[in-house]
Amino acid sequence: MENLINYIRSRATISQTDIDLIKKYSVSEEVPAQTILLEAGKVERYIYFLDTGIVKGYQNIDGKIVVQHLVAEQDFFTSLDSFMSETPSMDYYETVTAATLVKIAKPDFDLLQRETSFWAIFVKEVTNEHLNCKLERVKDFQILTAKERYQKFVNQYPTLALNVSIDNIASFLGMEPQSLSRIRKQIAF
């Protein structure tokens, strides 16, 4: 829970009352590796802060797994459309490694919006950070080669590069695992 509080403090000014409310409406949970947190077709009921571990978000498109999110420690994740609109998700979220999650249920999320002055501003800032990452990722797909995308990924996310399977990394980077294997061999020499 302390990592969540520190994360919020790094982006917003919060009082002890705010901290007490966050602690009151947050639940910490230890989750084993390969645990499905959300299935497509279900409504996302939580926003998560990943305290420790790695999580992937993906869609199953015509039987092919397409990884769209690789979440490292100390970050938020959720199926945002589903969470905010309370409609069925198109996404799956699954732990890649054992993880410690701090989750906030939708009614408690809404309560924090009403009862604190910082929450709405904080959520907007985090959402904008994630949106900027997505826009940069789209730009990378347009202008970088597969090798350049992989090198950027390794530089930005060394922990993910070491702990996520080649299949998941390749899917996230928009290539086949065989292509990523060739790229990795080229870089190694």
LINQUI-V28976 format. One record per residue. N is the residue number from 0. PSI is psi in radians with two decimals (none if undefined). OMEGA is omega in radians with two decimals (* if undefined). Layout:
n=N psi=PSI omega=OMEGA
n=N psi=PSI omega=OMEGA
//
This chain:
n=0 psi=-0.55 omega=-3.11
n=1 psi=-0.63 omega=3.10
n=2 psi=-0.66 omega=3.08
n=3 psi=-0.82 omega=3.14
n=4 psi=-0.78 omega=3.13
n=5 psi=-0.68 omega=3.11
n=6 psi=-0.80 omega=3.14
n=7 psi=-0.77 omega=3.13
n=8 psi=-0.55 omega=-3.13
n=9 psi=-0.21 omega=-3.09
n=10 psi=-0.19 omega=-3.09
n=11 psi=2.67 omega=3.03
n=12 psi=2.17 omega=-3.12
n=13 psi=2.59 omega=3.14
n=14 psi=3.01 omega=3.07
n=15 psi=-0.59 omega=3.08
n=16 psi=-0.75 omega=3.09
n=17 psi=-0.77 omega=3.13
n=18 psi=-0.75 omega=3.12
n=19 psi=-0.69 omega=3.11
n=20 psi=-0.74 omega=3.11
n=21 psi=-0.80 omega=3.14
n=22 psi=-0.64 omega=-3.13
n=23 psi=-0.66 omega=-3.02
n=24 psi=0.17 omega=3.11
n=25 psi=2.55 omega=3.12
n=26 psi=2.21 omega=3.09
n=27 psi=2.45 omega=-3.06
n=28 psi=2.33 omega=3.03
n=29 psi=2.28 omega=-3.07
n=30 psi=2.28 omega=3.11
n=31 psi=2.86 omega=3.05
n=32 psi=2.68 omega=3.13
n=33 psi=0.63 omega=3.06
n=34 psi=2.20 omega=3.08
n=35 psi=2.15 omega=3.11
n=36 psi=-0.49 omega=3.14
n=37 psi=2.41 omega=3.05
n=38 psi=2.54 omega=3.05
n=39 psi=2.47 omega=-3.14
n=40 psi=-0.24 omega=3.10
n=41 psi=2.72 omega=3.11
n=42 psi=2.29 omega=3.09
n=43 psi=2.12 omega=-3.07
n=44 psi=-0.14 omega=-3.04
n=45 psi=2.68 omega=2.84
n=46 psi=2.40 omega=-3.03
n=47 psi=2.52 omega=2.90
n=48 psi=2.13 omega=-3.12
n=49 psi=1.80 omega=-3.12
n=50 psi=-0.91 omega=3.07
n=51 psi=2.66 omega=3.09
n=52 psi=-2.97 omega=-3.14
n=53 psi=2.44 omega=3.13
n=54 psi=2.52 omega=3.02
n=55 psi=2.56 omega=3.02
n=56 psi=2.33 omega=-3.06
n=57 psi=2.93 omega=3.00
n=58 psi=2.63 omega=3.06
n=59 psi=1.83 omega=-3.07
n=60 psi=1.88 omega=-3.12
n=61 psi=0.75 omega=3.09
n=62 psi=-0.04 omega=3.12
n=63 psi=2.26 omega=3.10
n=64 psi=2.14 omega=3.11
n=65 psi=1.87 omega=-3.11
n=66 psi=2.12 omega=-3.11
n=67 psi=-0.33 omega=-3.12
n=68 psi=2.33 omega=2.91
n=69 psi=2.00 omega=-3.02
n=70 psi=2.17 omega=3.10
n=71 psi=2.97 omega=-3.13
n=72 psi=2.66 omega=3.06
n=73 psi=0.79 omega=3.09
n=74 psi=2.78 omega=3.10
n=75 psi=2.68 omega=2.98
n=76 psi=2.71 omega=3.03
n=77 psi=2.88 omega=2.95
n=78 psi=1.59 omega=-2.89
n=79 psi=-0.82 omega=-3.13
n=80 psi=-0.82 omega=-3.12
n=81 psi=-0.77 omega=-3.11
n=82 psi=-0.84 omega=-3.05
n=83 psi=-0.68 omega=-3.07
n=84 psi=-0.12 omega=-3.11
n=85 psi=0.79 omega=3.10
n=86 psi=2.81 omega=-3.13
n=87 psi=2.46 omega=-3.12
n=88 psi=2.67 omega=2.98
n=89 psi=-0.12 omega=-3.01
n=90 psi=2.73 omega=2.89
n=91 psi=2.52 omega=2.95
n=92 psi=2.35 omega=-3.05
n=93 psi=2.48 omega=3.06
n=94 psi=2.38 omega=3.06
n=95 psi=-0.71 omega=3.10
n=96 psi=3.00 omega=2.96
n=97 psi=2.52 omega=-3.03
n=98 psi=2.68 omega=2.95
n=99 psi=2.11 omega=-3.10
n=100 psi=2.56 omega=2.91
n=101 psi=2.11 omega=-3.07
n=102 psi=2.58 omega=3.12
n=103 psi=2.12 omega=-3.14
n=104 psi=2.68 omega=-3.11
n=105 psi=-0.82 omega=3.13
n=106 psi=-0.63 omega=3.12
n=107 psi=-0.63 omega=3.04
n=108 psi=-0.83 omega=3.14
n=109 psi=-0.65 omega=3.12
n=110 psi=-0.74 omega=3.08
n=111 psi=-0.61 omega=3.09
n=112 psi=-0.71 omega=-3.09
n=113 psi=-0.65 omega=-2.95
n=114 psi=-0.13 omega=3.14
n=115 psi=2.74 omega=3.10
n=116 psi=-0.35 omega=-3.04
n=117 psi=-0.47 omega=-2.92
n=118 psi=-0.84 omega=-3.10
n=119 psi=-0.71 omega=3.13
n=120 psi=-0.76 omega=3.13
n=121 psi=-0.83 omega=-3.13
n=122 psi=-0.72 omega=3.11
n=123 psi=-0.74 omega=-3.14
n=124 psi=-0.80 omega=3.14
n=125 psi=-0.72 omega=3.11
n=126 psi=-0.73 omega=3.11
n=127 psi=-0.68 omega=3.08
n=128 psi=-0.79 omega=-3.14
n=129 psi=-0.68 omega=3.10
n=130 psi=-0.74 omega=3.11
n=131 psi=-0.67 omega=3.08
n=132 psi=-0.73 omega=3.13
n=133 psi=-0.73 omega=3.12
n=134 psi=-0.70 omega=3.09
n=135 psi=-0.68 omega=3.12
n=136 psi=-0.73 omega=3.09
n=137 psi=-0.79 omega=3.12
n=138 psi=-0.73 omega=3.12
n=139 psi=-0.71 omega=3.12
n=140 psi=-0.52 omega=-3.11
n=141 psi=-0.59 omega=-2.98
n=142 psi=-0.31 omega=-3.11
n=143 psi=2.58 omega=3.03
n=144 psi=2.93 omega=3.10
n=145 psi=-0.73 omega=3.13
n=146 psi=-0.75 omega=3.13
n=147 psi=-0.67 omega=3.10
n=148 psi=-0.75 omega=3.14
n=149 psi=-0.78 omega=3.13
n=150 psi=-0.70 omega=3.10
n=151 psi=-0.74 omega=3.12
n=152 psi=-0.84 omega=-3.13
n=153 psi=-0.73 omega=-3.14
n=154 psi=-0.71 omega=-3.11
n=155 psi=-0.59 omega=-3.01
n=156 psi=1.11 omega=-3.09
n=157 psi=-0.62 omega=3.13
n=158 psi=-0.74 omega=3.10
n=159 psi=-0.74 omega=-3.12
n=160 psi=-0.56 omega=-3.12
n=161 psi=-0.40 omega=-2.96
n=162 psi=-0.02 omega=-3.14
n=163 psi=2.47 omega=-3.10
n=164 psi=2.69 omega=3.11
n=165 psi=-0.61 omega=3.11
n=166 psi=-0.79 omega=-3.13
n=167 psi=-0.71 omega=3.11
n=168 psi=-0.78 omega=3.13
n=169 psi=-0.80 omega=3.12
n=170 psi=-0.77 omega=3.13
n=171 psi=-0.63 omega=-3.11
n=172 psi=0.02 omega=3.05
n=173 psi=0.68 omega=3.12
n=174 psi=2.97 omega=3.09
n=175 psi=2.62 omega=3.13
n=176 psi=-0.62 omega=3.13
n=177 psi=-0.69 omega=3.11
n=178 psi=-0.74 omega=3.13
n=179 psi=-0.66 omega=3.09
n=180 psi=-0.75 omega=3.11
n=181 psi=-0.76 omega=3.14
n=182 psi=-0.77 omega=-3.14
n=183 psi=-0.67 omega=3.09
n=184 psi=-0.70 omega=3.12
n=185 psi=-0.73 omega=-3.11
n=186 psi=-0.62 omega=-3.11
n=187 psi=-0.46 omega=-3.09
n=188 psi=none omega=*
//
